[in-house]
């Protein structure tokens, strides 16, 4: 180990003297503080530090902790009655026909690759069911069209879309959560969903619990659902005890339970003396046996954990993993909708006259899959081309330019999180 040792983060000064003796249990403190629920007063960075065994001062964290994470706009609008989630099918009722017509229009606009006649036929098919988000009456801003097969134990999600202008409000995640609860209520024995996802939608469905690994036997669904060329079949399996409309509360409770367990088992309050070999004035290039590092064995370290130099992941593999992570985060970002596929020449005739080097997320995904990026710099260069092209072609105050700015922030956040500042 040829590195400079630190016994605590540089932002936290290790205690000394009496305070250190108290923390090590060698001296009983004169007074004790009242118990504090640490997890309720800490921000994400402090939680990460606590999880890795670093002492966090509760008083400073209380003053620096932000307020509770704000609710998604979709949840607020649902609670206030601005939007409603409406199950609908072609039962011949005027209200149903109006909602289905608006839903068909939404799908045709948001899924331009699908033939309009095909969308209309399936939406109005008596075998199809739909779940729509209606805003201030019958305006449809999101919806799912599905075909249930109760006797086979699964349902096929045929179409899924939300209005592009509202995609930052969290309609998609909320709609999927309510859809899962609807299926469990109406079809108690139906525990699986199947869908064909476009390349740019795979990331979204993965976040909603879908996977490319199909565990449902092929004989159960083959011949019942339509194969889509260029799509990826994905499966979601419901958990019978989970209330999908309360996942935020469930995750919060799990987080509190984990933090409580960490506090019971943590030894992060014990501070060890630094190694004398690395004190100021000592010669450089000193080699230290890991077994001689104070506190290392107490942390659970064993010699078996040492990775031989030849087995360590190469920087090239690490960069490729980071590129995959960054691309997935961009593709599933709510501001990515204008950049998922190449600009349609028929819809924007002069675009390719103005923009000399067009770029989009679908093209980037293809280049990454075919190993056309030699390093992270080339990957970021293509991403920057998307943002710069958008800001050059569109007005600064347009929704497209604003989406480019937000997606660029998303990329920068991913790179910074992995220590690769753009």
VENVEN-V93194 format. One record per backbone hydrogen bond with DSSP energy under -0.5 kcal/mol. CO is the residue of the C=O (numbers start at 0). NH is the residue of the N-H. E is the energy in kcal/mol with one decimal. If there is no record, write none. Layout:
BEGIN
co = <CO | CO>
nh = <NH | NH>
e = <E | E>
END
This chain:
BEGIN
co = <0 | 0 | 8 | 10 | 15 | 15 | 16 | 17 | 18 | 19 | 20 | 20 | 21 | 35 | 36 | 37 | 42 | 43 | 44 | 45 | 46 | 47 | 48 | 49 | 56 | 57 | 58 | 59 | 60 | 71 | 72 | 73 | 74 | 75 | 76 | 76 | 76 | 77 | 81 | 83 | 83 | 84 | 85 | 87 | 88 | 92 | 93 | 94 | 95 | 96 | 97 | 98 | 99 | 100 | 101 | 102 | 103 | 104 | 105 | 106 | 110 | 114 | 115 | 116 | 117 | 118 | 119 | 121 | 124 | 128 | 129 | 130 | 131 | 131 | 132 | 132 | 133 | 133 | 134 | 135 | 137 | 138 | 138 | 140 | 141 | 142 | 143 | 144 | 144 | 145 | 146 | 148 | 148 | 148 | 152 | 152 | 153 | 154 | 154 | 155 | 155 | 156 | 158 | 160 | 162 | 163 | 165 | 165 | 166 | 168 | 169 | 170 | 171 | 172 | 173 | 174 | 175 | 176 | 177 | 178 | 179 | 180 | 181 | 182 | 186 | 188 | 190 | 191 | 192 | 193 | 194 | 194 | 196 | 197 | 197 | 198 | 200 | 201 | 202 | 203 | 204 | 205 | 210 | 211 | 212 | 216 | 216 | 217 | 220 | 220 | 226 | 227 | 230 | 231 | 233 | 234 | 235 | 237 | 238 | 241 | 242 | 243 | 245 | 246 | 247 | 248 | 249 | 250 | 251 | 252 | 253 | 254 | 255 | 256 | 257 | 258 | 259 | 260 | 261 | 266 | 274 | 275 | 278 | 288 | 289 | 291 | 292 | 292 | 294 | 295 | 296 | 301 | 302 | 305 | 307 | 307 | 308 | 313 | 314 | 315 | 316 | 317 | 318 | 319 | 320 | 321 | 322 | 323 | 324 | 325 | 326 | 327 | 329 | 332 | 335 | 336 | 338 | 339 | 343 | 347 | 349 | 349 | 350 | 350 | 353 | 359 | 360 | 361 | 362 | 363 | 364 | 365 | 366 | 367 | 371 | 374 | 375 | 376 | 377 | 378 | 379 | 380 | 381 | 382 | 383 | 384 | 385 | 386 | 387 | 388 | 389 | 394 | 397 | 398 | 399 | 400 | 401 | 402 | 403 | 404 | 405 | 406 | 407 | 408 | 409 | 410 | 411 | 412 | 413 | 414 | 415>
nh = <2 | 287 | 11 | 12 | 18 | 19 | 20 | 21 | 22 | 23 | 25 | 26 | 24 | 37 | 39 | 40 | 46 | 47 | 48 | 49 | 50 | 51 | 53 | 52 | 60 | 61 | 62 | 63 | 64 | 75 | 76 | 77 | 78 | 79 | 80 | 81 | 82 | 80 | 135 | 85 | 133 | 86 | 131 | 129 | 90 | 96 | 97 | 98 | 99 | 100 | 101 | 102 | 103 | 104 | 105 | 106 | 107 | 108 | 109 | 110 | 113 | 118 | 119 | 120 | 121 | 122 | 123 | 124 | 127 | 145 | 87 | 143 | 85 | 133 | 140 | 141 | 83 | 135 | 138 | 137 | 139 | 134 | 140 | 162 | 132 | 160 | 130 | 157 | 158 | 128 | 155 | 151 | 152 | 153 | 190 | 191 | 148 | 156 | 193 | 146 | 157 | 195 | 144 | 142 | 165 | 166 | 168 | 170 | 169 | 73 | 173 | 174 | 175 | 176 | 177 | 178 | 179 | 180 | 181 | 182 | 183 | 184 | 185 | 186 | 189 | 190 | 237 | 154 | 235 | 156 | 196 | 233 | 231 | 200 | 201 | 201 | 204 | 205 | 206 | 207 | 209 | 208 | 234 | 213 | 214 | 219 | 220 | 221 | 223 | 224 | 228 | 230 | 232 | 196 | 194 | 210 | 192 | 239 | 241 | 243 | 245 | 246 | 249 | 250 | 251 | 252 | 253 | 254 | 255 | 256 | 257 | 258 | 259 | 260 | 261 | 262 | 263 | 264 | 265 | 269 | 277 | 278 | 281 | 291 | 292 | 293 | 295 | 296 | 298 | 300 | 299 | 304 | 305 | 307 | 310 | 311 | 311 | 317 | 318 | 319 | 320 | 321 | 322 | 323 | 324 | 325 | 326 | 327 | 328 | 329 | 330 | 331 | 332 | 335 | 338 | 339 | 360 | 361 | 347 | 350 | 352 | 353 | 353 | 354 | 355 | 363 | 364 | 365 | 366 | 367 | 368 | 369 | 371 | 370 | 373 | 378 | 379 | 380 | 381 | 382 | 383 | 384 | 385 | 386 | 387 | 388 | 389 | 390 | 391 | 392 | 393 | 397 | 401 | 402 | 403 | 404 | 405 | 406 | 407 | 408 | 409 | 410 | 411 | 412 | 413 | 414 | 415 | 416 | 417 | 419 | 418>
e = <-0.7 | -0.9 | -1.8 | -0.5 | -1.0 | -0.8 | -2.0 | -2.4 | -2.2 | -2.0 | -2.3 | -1.1 | -1.3 | -1.3 | -1.0 | -2.1 | -2.2 | -2.3 | -2.0 | -2.4 | -2.5 | -1.2 | -2.6 | -1.6 | -1.9 | -1.8 | -1.4 | -1.6 | -1.6 | -1.8 | -2.7 | -2.1 | -2.2 | -2.2 | -0.7 | -2.0 | -1.1 | -0.6 | -2.3 | -0.7 | -3.0 | -0.5 | -2.8 | -2.1 | -1.9 | -2.3 | -2.2 | -2.1 | -2.7 | -2.1 | -2.2 | -2.3 | -2.6 | -2.1 | -2.0 | -2.4 | -2.4 | -1.8 | -2.7 | -2.2 | -1.2 | -2.1 | -2.3 | -2.3 | -2.0 | -2.5 | -2.0 | -0.6 | -1.5 | -3.1 | -2.5 | -2.3 | -3.3 | -0.7 | -2.6 | -0.8 | -2.4 | -0.5 | -0.9 | -0.6 | -0.5 | -3.6 | -0.5 | -2.9 | -3.1 | -2.0 | -2.2 | -2.3 | -1.6 | -3.1 | -2.5 | -1.7 | -1.1 | -1.4 | -0.9 | -0.9 | -2.1 | -0.5 | -2.2 | -2.5 | -0.8 | -0.5 | -2.6 | -2.6 | -1.5 | -1.1 | -1.7 | -0.6 | -0.6 | -2.1 | -1.8 | -2.9 | -2.2 | -2.1 | -2.2 | -2.2 | -2.1 | -1.7 | -2.3 | -2.5 | -2.0 | -1.7 | -2.9 | -2.8 | -1.9 | -0.8 | -2.7 | -1.8 | -2.0 | -2.5 | -0.6 | -2.8 | -2.7 | -1.4 | -0.8 | -0.7 | -2.3 | -2.2 | -1.7 | -1.1 | -2.6 | -1.5 | -2.7 | -0.8 | -0.9 | -2.0 | -0.8 | -2.9 | -2.2 | -1.0 | -0.5 | -1.6 | -0.5 | -2.9 | -1.9 | -2.3 | -2.5 | -0.6 | -1.5 | -0.9 | -2.1 | -0.7 | -2.3 | -2.8 | -1.8 | -2.2 | -2.3 | -2.5 | -2.0 | -2.2 | -2.3 | -2.3 | -2.1 | -1.9 | -2.3 | -2.2 | -1.4 | -1.7 | -2.4 | -1.8 | -1.3 | -1.5 | -1.9 | -2.3 | -1.6 | -0.6 | -1.8 | -0.5 | -1.1 | -1.6 | -1.7 | -2.1 | -1.6 | -0.5 | -1.6 | -0.6 | -0.9 | -2.0 | -2.4 | -2.2 | -2.3 | -2.1 | -2.4 | -2.3 | -2.3 | -2.8 | -2.5 | -2.3 | -2.3 | -2.2 | -2.8 | -1.8 | -0.9 | -1.8 | -1.8 | -0.6 | -2.9 | -1.3 | -2.3 | -1.4 | -1.0 | -1.4 | -0.6 | -3.0 | -0.7 | -2.0 | -2.4 | -2.0 | -2.4 | -2.4 | -2.3 | -1.9 | -3.2 | -1.2 | -0.7 | -1.3 | -2.7 | -2.0 | -1.7 | -2.0 | -2.7 | -1.4 | -1.4 | -1.6 | -2.9 | -2.4 | -1.9 | -2.3 | -2.0 | -2.2 | -2.5 | -1.6 | -2.1 | -1.9 | -2.2 | -2.1 | -2.0 | -2.5 | -2.1 | -1.9 | -1.9 | -2.0 | -2.4 | -2.5 | -1.9 | -2.3 | -2.7 | -2.2 | -1.1 | -3.4 | -1.8>
END
